[in-house]
Amino acid sequence: MSQKDIRLKERLVKRGASGDGRVGRKSGAESGVGSASGTGIRSPHSAYGSGSGSGATFQKTKELFLQKLSIPDIAERRGLSPGTILTHLEKMIEGGQEIDISHLAPMPERLEQIRRAFKESGGWILAPVRSILGEDFFYEELRLARIFIRKITE
């Protein structure tokens, strides 16, 4: 594991990816466009490439989510980055798989702040939401919150 990966894992664990809904800080943003009627938020087309999240690598990740492991723990066991684990989760959910991730739910106050920022931004793109919320919110947290918000609004 590289020094960068070790520092990221330390931040993820320190921030409580297994309980307080914060999963780490990582730069970058994904995009998504589209429209969902009545929600006030545009829904994305696939921002995660092709694939339904049903391959063997996704199934291994899913099994670990079903064991109620945190994102950093799954990443460590799989030898992957937390961002890759979130991508697996996004693809599986986008592909219609039901996965209980309630153990990863963001704190209600933060989730509501993030939900309002997504609504204000008019879409699912992370960078505008982070600009609205500031640096106290990080991309991995926004990605995870986006999954929960989509479940609520769609």
C-alpha positions in Angstrom: 0.0 0.0 0.0 1.5 3.4 -1.0 2.0 6.2 1.5 -0.8 8.1 -0.3 -3.2 5.2 0.2 -2.2 4.9 3.9 -2.9 8.6 4.5 -6.2 8.3 2.7 -7.2 5.3 4.7 -6.2 7.1 7.9 -8.4 10.0 7.0 -11.3 7.8 6.1 -11.1 5.9 9.3 -10.6 9.0 11.4 -13.6 10.6 9.8 -15.8 7.6 10.6 -16.7 6.0 7.3 -18.3 3.2 9.2 -20.6 5.3 11.3 -20.9 9.0 10.9 -21.4 9.1 7.1 -18.1 10.7 6.3 -16.0 8.6 4.0 -12.9 10.6 3.1 -11.5 13.5 1.1 -10.6 13.1 -2.5 -10.4 15.6 -5.3 -12.3 15.4 -8.5 -15.9 15.3 -9.6 -18.2 13.2 -11.6 -20.9 14.5 -13.9 -24.4 13.5 -14.7 -27.3 15.2 -16.6 -30.9 14.6 -17.3 -34.2 15.4 -15.7 -36.4 13.8 -13.0 -39.9 15.3 -13.0 -41.2 16.7 -9.8 -38.0 16.5 -7.8 -36.4 19.7 -8.7 -33.2 17.8 -9.2 -31.9 16.6 -12.6 -31.2 12.9 -12.6 -28.1 11.5 -14.3 -27.6 9.4 -17.3 -24.9 6.8 -16.6 -21.9 8.7 -15.4 -20.1 5.5 -14.6 -19.5 4.0 -18.0 -21.2 0.9 -19.4 -21.9 -2.1 -17.2 -24.6 -3.0 -14.7 -22.4 -3.7 -11.8 -23.1 -7.4 -12.0 -19.6 -8.8 -12.8 -17.5 -10.9 -10.4 -15.6 -7.9 -9.1 -18.8 -6.2 -8.2 -20.2 -9.3 -6.5 -17.1 -9.5 -4.3 -17.7 -5.9 -3.3 -21.4 -6.5 -2.7 -20.7 -9.4 -0.4 -18.6 -7.2 1.7 -21.3 -4.5 1.8 -23.7 -7.1 2.9 -21.4 -7.9 5.8 -21.9 -4.3 6.9 -18.2 -3.4 6.4 -17.1 0.3 6.0 -15.9 1.6 2.6 -12.3 1.8 3.8 -12.5 -1.8 5.1 -13.8 -3.1 1.8 -11.2 -1.1 -0.1 -8.4 -2.6 2.1 -9.8 -6.2 1.7 -10.2 -5.8 -2.0 -6.9 -4.0 -2.5 -8.7 -1.1 -4.2 -9.2 2.5 -3.5 -12.3 3.8 -1.6 -13.2 5.7 -4.7 -13.3 2.5 -6.7 -15.5 0.9 -4.0 -17.9 3.8 -4.3 -17.9 3.4 -8.1 -18.8 -0.3 -7.6 -21.7 0.7 -5.3 -22.9 3.3 -7.7 -22.9 0.9 -10.7 -24.6 -1.9 -8.7 -27.4 0.5 -7.6 -27.6 2.0 -11.1 -27.9 -1.6 -12.4 -30.9 -2.2 -10.2 -29.3 -4.3 -7.5 -30.8 -3.8 -4.0 -28.0 -3.4 -1.4 -28.6 -2.5 2.2 -26.1 0.3 2.9 -28.0 1.8 5.8 -24.9 1.4 8.0 -23.2 4.0 5.7 -25.9 6.6 6.0 -24.6 10.1 6.4 -25.6 12.0 9.5 -29.1 13.4 9.0 -28.0 17.1 9.3 -25.2 16.7 6.8 -27.4 14.7 4.4 -30.0 17.5 4.5 -27.3 20.1 3.8 -26.0 18.1 0.9 -29.6 17.4 -0.5 -30.3 21.2 -0.5 -27.0 21.9 -2.3 -27.8 19.3 -5.0 -31.2 20.9 -5.4 -29.7 24.4 -5.6 -27.2 23.2 -8.1 -29.9 21.8 -10.3 -28.1 18.5 -11.0 -26.1 15.6 -9.8 -22.6 17.1 -10.6 -20.4 17.1 -7.6 -18.2 20.2 -8.2 -21.0 22.8 -8.0 -22.3 21.1 -4.8 -18.9 21.2 -3.2 -18.6 24.9 -4.2 -21.9 25.6 -2.5 -21.0 23.6 0.7 -17.3 24.4 1.0 -14.3 22.4 1.8 -15.7 20.9 5.0 -17.6 18.5 2.6 -15.5 16.3 0.4 -16.1 14.4 -2.8 -16.4 10.9 -1.4 -18.9 12.1 1.2 -20.9 13.8 -1.6 -20.8 10.7 -3.7 -22.2 8.6 -0.9 -24.8 11.1 0.0 -25.9 11.3 -3.6 -26.7 7.6 -3.5 -29.0 8.1 -0.5 -30.6 11.2 -2.0 -31.4 9.5 -5.2 -33.1 6.7 -3.3 -35.3 9.3 -1.6 -36.1 11.4 -4.6 -36.7 8.7 -7.3 
